[in-house]
Amino acid sequence: MKRRVLIVDDVEDIRLMLRFMMEREGYDVVAEAANGVEAVEKYRQHSPDITIMDIDMPVMTGVEAARVIRAMGGSSRIVFCTGGYSKYETPPQELRTEGNMLLRKPFLPAQLFQALAA
């Protein structure tokens, strides 16, 4: 069974690149979101196995969205992505649960898949 993925990033080109990478490796991208509010809504609708989430986004950050998802009982592995300066150099302690990790943009496809396999 294919692992289901939610991709969350405010930059459309990043979402397209991640979709291409994930689908090429056999993952099922079930939804995309451009901000944290959309991420929470798409998570409720699709219950993905994996969420790849930018941290710095308008409306609601990735960290704030992850808090809402965890409060809903969501158990998706979350790979946080950040580029440049972020007030969240590492995810806050309450989000550093098993299976979550942080990747700095730009990252290589191998780094993403290594994060997913860890």
MARLO-695906 format. One line per 10 residues: their letters; for each residue x, y, z of C-alpha. Coordinates in Angstrom, 2 decimals. Each point is the difference from the previous one (the first is absolute). Example, Ala and Ser with C-alpha at 12.3 -4.5 7.8 and 13.67 -1.06 7.14 Angstrom:
<sites>
as> 12.30/-4.50/7.80  1.37/3.44/-0.66
</sites>
This chain:
<sites>
mkrrvlivdd> 0.00/0.00/0.00  1.35/3.43/-0.96  0.76/2.42/2.80  -2.26/3.06/-0.16  1.61/3.45/0.05  -1.18/3.54/0.69  2.29/2.74/-1.37  -0.18/3.42/1.67  1.97/2.99/-1.29  -0.97/3.55/-0.93
vedirlmlrf> 2.18/-0.15/-3.15  -1.75/-1.81/-2.85  3.27/-0.99/-1.73  1.18/-1.73/3.19  -3.30/-1.91/0.24  0.34/-1.08/-3.65  3.60/-1.13/0.53  -0.93/-1.96/3.14  -2.97/-1.60/-1.78  2.24/-1.09/-2.86
mmeregydvv> 2.61/-1.44/2.38  -2.56/-1.86/2.12  -2.00/-1.43/-2.89  3.18/-1.11/-1.79  0.88/-2.03/3.12  -3.44/-1.61/0.15  -1.69/2.14/2.66  -3.64/1.08/-0.39  -0.30/3.80/0.33  -3.57/0.37/1.27
aeaangveav> -0.05/3.79/0.43  1.93/3.25/-0.05  -0.42/3.12/2.13  1.45/3.52/-0.20  -0.24/0.93/3.69  -0.58/-1.48/3.44  -3.78/0.51/0.00  -0.31/-1.90/-3.28  2.38/-2.65/1.38  -2.28/-0.70/2.98
ekyrqhspdi> -3.05/-0.19/-2.29  1.74/-2.34/-2.48  1.32/-2.12/2.88  -3.57/-0.45/1.32  -1.24/-0.96/-3.45  2.78/-2.41/-1.00  1.74/-1.34/3.16  3.42/-0.32/-1.70  2.77/-2.27/1.25  2.62/2.69/-0.65
timdidmpvm> -0.21/3.79/0.05  2.80/2.05/-1.56  -0.49/3.49/1.42  1.72/3.33/-0.46  0.42/1.88/3.27  -0.22/3.64/-1.08  -3.33/0.57/-1.76  -2.67/2.69/0.01  -3.28/-0.33/1.94  1.26/-2.81/2.28
tgveaarvir> 3.56/-1.33/0.30  0.88/-3.65/-0.44  0.78/-0.30/3.71  -3.43/1.43/0.92  -1.69/-2.33/-2.48  1.89/-2.99/1.41  -1.19/0.90/3.50  -3.61/-0.01/-1.22  0.52/-3.30/-1.84  1.53/-1.61/3.11
amggssrivf> -2.85/1.36/2.16  -2.44/-1.72/-2.41  1.79/-3.27/0.69  1.86/0.04/-3.32  2.89/-2.43/-0.12  1.44/0.81/-3.42  3.78/0.15/-0.20  0.82/3.67/-0.55  3.11/1.12/-1.84  0.42/3.73/0.62
ctggyskyet> 1.80/2.01/-2.67  1.47/3.45/0.37  2.08/2.30/-2.13  2.00/2.92/1.27  -0.65/1.51/3.39  -2.85/-1.38/2.06  -0.94/0.66/3.60  -0.34/-3.78/0.13  3.59/-1.07/-0.64  -1.13/-3.35/1.34
ppqelrtegn> -3.61/-1.00/0.62  -1.18/0.76/3.54  0.40/-2.85/2.49  -3.67/-1.01/-0.09  0.29/-0.66/-3.74  3.23/-1.96/0.15  -1.77/-3.32/0.29  1.09/-3.24/-1.57  -0.02/0.23/-3.77  0.12/3.79/-0.28
mllrkpflpa> 3.04/1.76/-1.35  1.32/3.21/-1.48  1.54/0.48/-3.45  1.64/3.24/-1.13  -0.78/1.23/-3.50  1.46/-0.62/-2.43  0.27/-3.71/0.63  0.82/-2.92/-2.24  -2.62/-2.64/-0.81  2.17/-2.57/1.79
qlfqalaa> -0.16/2.09/3.20  -3.80/0.06/-0.15  -0.27/-3.74/-0.53  2.53/-0.65/2.73  -2.16/2.11/2.34  -3.06/-2.03/-0.98  1.81/-3.28/0.59  1.40/0.99/3.41
</sites>
